[in-house]
Structure formats: structure tokens, C-alpha cells
């Protein structure tokens, strides 16, 4: 893999996971840890990342977008969702927060479950519209666009 390709891979990985570890990058890219350290040093000197002991972090301090969070630790979120869906019973009333893990849960609720779900999350409400037997109660308020949830006293 060429150096520029490694750099793009590293930047994408940091954007998605909000951190990278030198040892993991070395294994994933099939290069030595010294090569990764040189790559991280160069990216850091160019102001693209913040190099830290054992890896790197994004240079910006802004919170990741909802879409970025949706893809972060996706396997773990799916494992949690598969365990949580077993707890949903017929006729339940559920309050679902705006977490991206709950979005994964909303995607796998069995179609034969009848339940009422309160949520203040726009993506979760939209996902639940595809479910034939779920009644959705959207908790209104001011929409926080980056987080895609409603906020304010009305929600509370």
C-alpha cells in the first residue's frame, strides 16, 4: 500500500472511530509500527491529526455528527440491540432515547410485536414508521439538527 493510501486510510479510521492505535493500524495495513509512527508524525506535522502515545486522535474537538456516531462501533451496537430486542414484549410502552444504539434496536424489532414507543429522536421515529405494529409518539420540542433529537422543556 502506498503512503498516500495509508494516510487516507488512517484519516478515515480516525474520523469514524475518533481514535486509532498504532498497533492496530500496523496489523490492518500489514506494515511495521515504525512505518505507522512515521505516518502519524507526518499527518500530525501537517495539522491533520493529534498524535498521542500509542496512536492518534482527531484534531478537532467538535462532537461527531449523528451519521458518524451511527457507524461508530456498529458491531457492538448490533450485539446490544439483539440482546435488548428480546426484552420487548407485546403491548409494552417504551421510551426510546436518541442514541444510535437505539436506532439499531428500532431496525430489528420483530414485525409481529405491537407496542407504543415514545421517542424524541427523528431518525428512530422515521425508522419505526416502517414497522407495521408500532405506535409512534414523537416528543416535540426544538430540533437539535446535528444530534437529530428534540430538546427543551417541552421534551422534558
C-alpha positions in Angstrom: 0.0 0.0 0.0 1.3 3.4 -0.9 2.0 6.1 1.7 -0.9 8.3 0.5 -3.3 5.4 0.6 -2.2 4.6 4.2 -2.7 8.3 5.1 -6.2 8.3 3.7 -7.0 5.1 5.5 -5.7 6.5 8.8 -7.7 9.7 8.4 -10.9 7.8 7.5 -10.3 5.5 10.5 -9.8 8.4 12.9 -12.9 10.2 11.5 -15.0 7.0 12.0 -13.6 5.8 15.4 -12.4 9.1 16.9 -9.0 7.4 17.6 -6.5 5.0 16.1 -4.0 2.7 17.8 -0.6 2.3 16.1 -0.5 -1.5 16.8 -3.9 -2.0 15.2 -3.0 0.1 12.2 0.2 -1.9 11.8 -1.8 -5.1 11.7 -4.6 -3.8 9.4 -2.2 -2.2 6.9 0.5 -5.0 7.0 3.3 -2.6 7.8 5.6 -2.1 10.7 4.7 0.0 13.7 7.7 2.2 12.8 6.0 2.9 9.4 2.8 3.8 11.2 4.7 6.1 13.6 6.2 7.9 10.7 2.8 8.2 9.0 1.3 9.6 12.2 4.1 12.0 12.7 3.7 13.3 9.1 -0.1 13.7 9.5 0.4 15.4 12.8 3.0 17.9 11.3 0.5 18.7 8.6 -2.1 19.5 11.2 -4.4 16.7 10.2 -4.4 14.7 13.5 -3.2 14.9 17.1 -0.5 12.3 17.7 -0.6 10.7 21.1 1.4 7.9 22.8 0.3 4.7 21.0 -1.9 6.3 18.4 -3.7 9.4 17.3 -6.8 11.4 17.8 -8.8 13.8 15.6 -7.5 17.4 15.6 -11.0 18.9 16.1 -12.8 18.9 19.3 -16.3 19.1 17.9 -18.7 16.3 18.6 -19.1 13.7 15.9 -22.2 14.0 13.7 -25.2 11.7 14.1 -24.1 9.8 11.0 -20.6 9.4 12.2 -21.9 8.1 15.6 -24.3 5.8 13.7 -21.3 4.0 12.1 -19.0 4.0 15.2 -18.8 0.6 17.0 -21.6 -0.7 14.8 -20.9 -4.4 15.6 -21.1 -3.7 19.3 -24.4 -1.7 18.9 -25.9 -4.6 16.9 -24.9 -7.1 19.7 -26.6 -4.9 22.3 -29.7 -4.4 20.1 -30.0 -8.2 19.6 -30.0 -8.7 23.4 -32.3 -5.8 24.0 -34.9 -6.8 21.4 -35.6 -10.0 23.5 -36.8 -7.8 26.3 -39.6 -6.2 24.2 -43.0 -7.8 24.9 -46.4 -7.5 23.3 -48.3 -4.3 24.4 -45.4 -2.6 26.1 -44.9 1.1 26.3 -41.3 2.1 25.7 -39.4 5.3 25.9 -36.6 5.3 23.5 -33.8 7.8 23.8 -32.0 9.3 20.8 -28.9 7.0 20.9 -27.6 5.4 17.8 -27.7 2.1 19.6 -31.4 2.5 20.0 -31.6 3.2 16.2 -30.1 -0.3 15.6 -32.7 -1.7 18.1 -35.5 0.0 16.2 -34.4 -1.6 13.0 -34.7 -5.2 14.3 -38.0 -5.1 16.4 -40.0 -8.1 15.1 -42.9 -7.1 12.8 -45.4 -9.1 14.9 -44.8 -7.0 18.1 -47.5 -4.5 19.0 -46.1 -1.7 21.2 -46.1 2.0 21.8 -42.8 3.8 21.5 -42.2 7.4 22.7 -39.1 9.0 21.2 -37.6 12.4 20.7 -35.2 11.1 18.0 -36.1 11.9 14.4 -34.1 9.0 12.9 -35.7 6.5 15.3 -39.2 7.8 14.6 -38.6 7.6 10.9 -37.2 4.1 11.2 -40.2 3.0 13.2 -42.6 4.2 10.5 -41.6 1.1 8.6 -42.8 -1.1 11.5 -46.5 -2.2 10.9 -47.5 -2.7 14.5 -45.7 0.0 16.4 -47.5 3.2 17.5 -45.0 6.1 17.5 -45.4 9.1 19.8 -42.9 11.7 18.8 -42.0 14.0 21.7 -41.8 17.5 20.3 -39.5 20.4 21.0 -36.9 22.4 19.3 -34.9 20.2 16.9 -31.2 20.0 17.5 -30.1 19.4 13.9 -26.7 17.9 14.4 -27.9 15.4 17.1 -31.3 14.9 15.3 -33.3 15.0 18.5 -35.7 17.4 20.0 -34.6 19.3 23.1 -36.1 21.8 25.6 -38.7 22.0 28.3 -41.4 20.5 26.0 -39.4 17.3 25.7 -38.8 17.1 29.5 
